[in-house]
């Protein structure tokens, strides 16, 4: 189907409406508008090539989606019709790509599709959790509440990821600076020390010989270093996009020293928070497990959840099903067991999520504090090696010439 931008008069309110609609042809678009109570003034087909370029270059941030979701929830909760709410949010959206997506959703809804079906056409933007909550909200008549829960879920998940990235940025920057300093010393200072020794027919110390060899290779064969670096980046990226590579990457996240425990708590918080939100909206247990398995964004944890889902499908309690899984931390099945006994699994999952989110905050602070002295030790070792490789030859020269 093609997409058309149109300008039409709403016969009910006598207002001019500008939006887009999907249809097979311009005539079909005009018929659809007339059937919906609009008198079309102008209809133009959208250039799909420019739309494709916008999709490739545009970026929709979590903040953009949260603002859009909250605005739509507020308007629907205030009693505005869904179509009018979408038009209003579209006018208030500053992100060009998101505005285009909302236009397509609006056209789909005005064409008779449900909001869930309309959102489902954009799986690259709206997650399975988002779509499941929309579907449950439509079915139960609580769409505004479902949208608010979606926004809250997105905010909490984005906040946790932001904290983890913040904890990892500092060491990465420091290590990058150390690497630049080492390269600078190798290509500028070390060759001068080498030349000085050659002029005096002296033998370099072994540590300096190693650095001179490294410097000569980098200076004379820098293009090989560049090609190897680009190739390693390209093939590494390709490998980590494969199924096996994703599993390796996810395993590293869970087992890497210092950060492994932090990632485990992140995935448990994400599983529990998403599960609470879905159950609270009325999503069935098995569907909740299937969706949360995708939402955790780790193949190993996801596999554990899916195995648990199969056990639940066979009649086993959820707490017992997840208790035996390696990548499910013990606190989660304990809280689920309490929820099963009290009939409040969603509430207990929410409390478990809160515990892990609080633990994550404390662990991030602890890691940020502990990582500074570790980086200082690395910096001292690297700086000491460089200074030793440069000063030892100079001291040797001083002793040899008897100064």
C-alpha positions in Angstrom: 0.0 0.0 0.0 1.1 3.6 -0.7 1.0 6.5 1.8 -0.6 9.8 1.0 -0.5 13.1 2.8 -3.8 14.9 2.7 -5.5 18.1 3.7 -9.2 17.8 4.3 -12.1 19.4 6.1 -13.8 17.5 9.0 -17.5 17.8 8.3 -18.4 17.3 11.9 -16.2 20.1 13.4 -15.7 22.1 10.1 -11.9 22.2 10.9 -9.0 21.7 8.5 -7.1 18.4 9.1 -3.6 17.7 7.8 -2.4 14.1 8.2 -1.5 11.0 6.1 -3.4 7.9 5.1 -2.5 4.5 3.5 -4.3 3.3 0.4 -3.8 1.6 -2.9 -4.3 4.7 -5.0 -5.2 8.4 -4.7 -8.8 7.6 -5.6 -9.0 4.9 -2.9 -7.5 7.4 -0.4 -10.2 9.9 -1.3 -13.0 7.3 -0.8 -11.6 6.4 2.6 -11.5 10.0 3.7 -15.1 10.6 2.5 -16.2 7.5 4.4 -14.6 8.8 7.6 -16.4 12.1 7.3 -13.7 14.3 5.7 -14.0 16.4 2.5 -10.5 16.1 0.9 -9.0 19.3 -0.5 -5.5 18.0 -1.5 -4.0 14.5 -1.6 -0.3 13.8 -2.5 1.6 10.5 -2.6 4.6 10.4 -0.2 8.0 9.7 -1.8 9.0 6.4 -0.4 12.7 6.9 -1.2 12.9 10.0 1.1 10.9 8.1 3.7 13.4 5.2 3.5 16.3 7.7 3.9 14.6 9.2 7.0 14.2 5.7 8.5 17.9 4.9 7.9 19.2 8.2 9.3 16.6 9.1 11.9 16.8 8.0 15.5 14.0 7.8 18.0 15.3 7.9 21.6 13.7 6.4 24.6 12.9 9.9 25.8 11.0 10.6 22.6 9.0 7.4 23.0 8.2 8.0 26.7 7.0 11.6 26.0 4.8 10.3 23.1 3.4 7.5 25.2 2.6 9.8 28.2 1.0 12.4 26.0 -1.2 9.8 24.2 -2.2 8.3 27.6 -3.2 11.7 29.0 -5.3 12.6 26.0 -7.1 9.3 25.9 -7.6 9.4 29.7 -9.2 12.9 29.2 -11.8 11.4 27.0 -10.6 12.4 23.5 -11.2 10.0 20.7 -8.2 7.9 19.7 -7.8 9.4 16.2 -7.9 12.9 17.6 -5.5 12.1 20.3 -3.0 10.7 17.8 -3.4 13.8 15.6 -2.7 16.1 18.6 0.4 14.1 19.7 1.7 14.1 16.1 1.5 17.9 16.0 3.4 18.2 19.3 6.2 15.7 18.3 9.5 17.3 17.3 11.3 14.1 16.2 10.8 13.9 12.4 10.9 10.2 12.1 8.6 9.6 15.1 6.2 12.1 13.6 6.2 10.1 10.4 5.5 6.9 12.3 2.6 8.5 14.2 1.2 9.6 10.9 1.2 6.0 9.6 -0.3 4.7 12.9 -3.0 7.4 12.7 -3.8 6.4 9.1 -4.0 2.8 10.0 -6.3 3.5 12.9 -8.5 5.7 10.8 -8.6 2.9 8.2 -10.2 0.6 10.8 -7.2 -1.2 12.3 -6.8 -1.6 16.1 -4.1 0.5 17.9 -2.2 -2.8 18.6 -2.2 -3.7 14.9 -1.1 -0.2 13.9 1.8 -0.2 16.4 2.7 -3.8 15.3 3.7 -2.5 11.8 6.8 -0.8 13.5 8.5 -3.6 15.4 11.9 -1.9 15.1 10.5 1.0 17.3 8.0 -0.6 19.6 9.1 -3.6 21.6 7.1 -6.8 22.3 6.5 -5.5 25.9 5.0 -2.3 24.5 2.8 -4.2 22.0 1.6 -6.7 24.6 0.6 -3.9 27.0 -1.3 -2.0 24.3 -3.1 -5.2 23.3 -4.1 -5.9 26.9 -5.1 -2.3 27.5 -7.4 -2.4 24.4 -9.0 -5.7 25.4 -9.7 -4.5 29.0 -10.7 -0.9 28.1 -7.8 0.6 30.2 -5.7 1.8 27.3 -4.6 5.0 29.1 -3.4 3.0 32.2 -1.6 0.6 29.9 0.2 3.4 28.1 1.2 5.0 31.4 2.7 1.6 32.5 4.5 1.4 29.2 6.1 4.8 29.8 7.1 4.0 33.4 8.6 0.7 32.2 10.6 2.4 29.5 11.9 5.1 32.0 13.0 2.6 34.6 14.8 0.5 32.0 16.5 3.5 30.4 17.6 4.8 33.8 19.2 1.5 34.8 21.1 1.2 31.5 22.2 4.8 31.8 23.7 4.2 35.2 25.6 1.1 33.9 27.0 2.9 30.9 28.0 5.8 33.2 30.0 3.3 35.4 31.7 1.9 32.4 32.5 5.1 30.5 35.2 6.4 33.0 37.5 3.4 32.8 37.1 3.2 29.1 38.2 6.9 28.7 41.1 6.5 31.1 42.4 3.3 29.2 42.0 5.1 25.9 44.1 8.0 27.1 46.8 5.6 28.4 46.9 3.9 25.0 47.3 7.3 23.2 50.1 8.3 25.6 51.9 4.9 24.9 51.6 5.4 21.1 52.8 8.9 21.3 55.9 7.9 23.3 56.6 5.0 21.0 56.6 7.1 17.8 58.3 10.2 19.1 60.5 9.7 22.1 61.7 6.2 21.8 63.2 6.7 18.2 65.3 9.6 19.5 66.7 7.4 22.3 67.5 4.7 19.7 69.3 7.3 17.5 71.3 8.6 20.4 72.6 5.0 21.2 73.4 4.3 17.6 75.5 7.5 17.3 77.5 6.4 20.4 77.7 2.7 19.3 76.1 1.6 22.5 73.8 -1.4 23.2 70.2 -0.6 24.3 68.8 -2.3 27.5 66.4 -5.2 26.7 63.3 -3.3 27.8 64.2 -0.4 25.5 64.9 -2.8 22.7 61.4 -4.2 23.0 59.9 -0.7 22.8 62.2 0.2 19.9 61.1 -2.9 18.0 57.5 -2.0 18.6 58.0 1.6 17.6 59.8 0.6 14.4 57.0 -1.7 13.4 54.3 0.9 14.1 56.2 3.6 12.1 57.3 1.4 9.2 54.2 -0.8 9.0 51.5 1.5 10.3 49.3 0.5 7.4 49.4 -3.2 8.5 48.3 -2.1 12.0 45.5 0.0 10.5 44.3 -2.9 8.2 44.4 -5.4 11.1 42.5 -3.0 13.4 39.8 -2.3 10.8 39.6 -6.1 9.9 39.4 -7.0 13.6 36.6 -4.5 14.1 34.7 -5.5 11.0 34.9 -9.3 11.5 34.4 -8.9 15.3 31.2 -7.0 14.7 30.0 -9.6 12.1 30.8 -12.4 14.5 29.0 -10.8 17.4 25.9 -10.4 15.2 25.7 -14.2 14.7 23.8 -16.5 17.0 27.0 -18.0 18.4 28.6 -14.6 18.8 25.6 -13.2 20.7 25.8 -16.1 23.1 29.5 -15.5 23.7 28.9 -11.8 24.3 26.0 -12.5 26.6 28.1 -15.1 28.5 30.9 -12.5 28.9 28.5 -10.0 30.3 27.3 -12.4 33.0 30.8 -13.7 33.9 33.1 -10.7 33.4 34.9 -9.7 36.6 33.6 -6.6 38.5 30.7 -6.0 36.0 29.2 -9.6 35.9 27.2 -9.3 39.1 25.9 -5.9 38.0 24.6 -7.3 34.7 23.0 -10.3 36.5 21.0 -7.9 38.8 20.1 -5.7 35.8 18.6 -8.7 34.0 16.7 -9.8 37.1 15.4 -6.3 37.7 14.3 -6.2 34.0 12.6 -9.6 34.2 10.8 -8.8 37.4 9.7 -5.3 36.5 8.5 -6.4 33.0 6.7 -9.4 34.5 5.0 -7.2 37.1 3.8 -4.7 34.4 2.5 -7.4 32.1 0.6 -9.3 34.8 -0.8 -6.1 36.3 -2.3 -5.3 32.8 -3.9 -8.7 32.5 -1.4 -10.5 30.2 -1.6 -14.3 30.8 1.3 -16.0 32.6 2.7 -17.9 29.7 2.6 -14.9 27.4 4.3 -12.9 30.2 7.1 -15.3 30.3 7.5 -15.4 26.5 7.6 -11.6 26.3 9.9 -11.1 29.3 12.3 -13.7 27.8 12.7 -11.3 24.9 12.8 -8.2 27.0 15.7 -9.2 29.2 18.0 -8.9 26.1 20.3 -11.7 27.1 20.1 -15.1 25.3 21.2 -17.2 28.3 18.8 -15.6 30.7 16.1 -15.7 28.0 16.7 -19.5 27.6 16.3 -20.0 31.3 12.9 -18.1 31.3 11.7 -20.1 28.2 12.6 -23.4 29.9 10.6 -22.2 32.9 7.7 -21.4 30.7 7.6 -24.9 29.4 7.5 -26.3 33.0 4.7 -23.9 33.8 2.8 -25.0 30.7 3.2 -28.6 32.1 1.5 -27.6 35.3 4.4 -26.7 37.5 4.4 -23.6 39.8 6.4 -20.6 38.5 8.5 -20.4 41.6 9.6 -24.1 41.2 10.1 -23.7 37.5 12.6 -20.8 37.8 14.3 -22.0 41.0 16.4 -24.6 39.2 17.6 -22.3 36.5 21.3 -21.2 36.6 20.8 -17.6 35.5 17.8 -16.8 37.7 19.1 -15.3 41.0 17.6 -17.0 44.2 15.7 -14.0 45.4 13.3 -14.0 42.4 11.8 -17.5 43.0 11.5 -16.8 46.7 9.4 -13.7 46.1 7.4 -15.4 43.4 6.6 -18.2 45.9 5.3 -15.7 48.4 3.2 -14.1 45.6 1.8 -17.5 44.7 0.7 -18.1 48.3 -0.8 -14.7 48.7 -2.3 -14.4 45.1 -0.1 -11.3 44.4 2.6 -12.5 42.0 2.7 -9.2 40.2 3.1 -7.2 43.4 6.0 -9.5 44.6 7.7 -9.2 41.3 7.5 -5.5 41.6 9.1 -5.7 45.1 11.9 -8.0 43.7 12.5 -5.5 40.9 12.8 -2.7 43.4 15.3 -4.6 45.5 17.5 -5.4 42.5 17.3 -1.8 41.2 18.4 -0.5 44.7 21.2 -3.1 44.8 22.2 -2.0 41.3 22.5 1.6 42.4 24.7 0.7 45.4 26.9 -1.7 43.3 27.4 1.0 40.6 28.5 3.4 43.3 30.9 0.8 44.8 32.4 -0.1 41.4 32.9 3.6 40.6 34.7 4.0 43.9 36.8 0.8 43.6 37.8 1.1 40.0 39.7 4.4 40.5 42.6 2.9 42.5 42.7 -0.1 40.0 43.1 2.4 37.1 45.8 4.3 39.0 47.8 1.1 39.5 47.5 0.3 35.7 48.5 3.9 34.9 51.5 3.6 37.3 52.7 0.4 35.8 52.4 1.7 32.2 54.1 5.0 33.1 56.8 3.2 35.1 57.5 1.0 32.1 57.8 3.9 29.8 60.0 6.0 32.1 62.2 2.9 32.8 62.6 2.2 29.1 63.6 5.8 28.4 65.6 6.7 31.5 67.6 3.5 31.8 69.4 4.0 28.5 70.2 7.6 29.5 71.6 6.6 32.9 73.6 3.9 31.1 75.1 6.4 28.8 76.0 8.7 31.7 77.9 5.8 33.4 79.7 4.7 30.2 81.0 8.2 29.4 81.9 8.7 33.0 79.9 11.9 33.6 
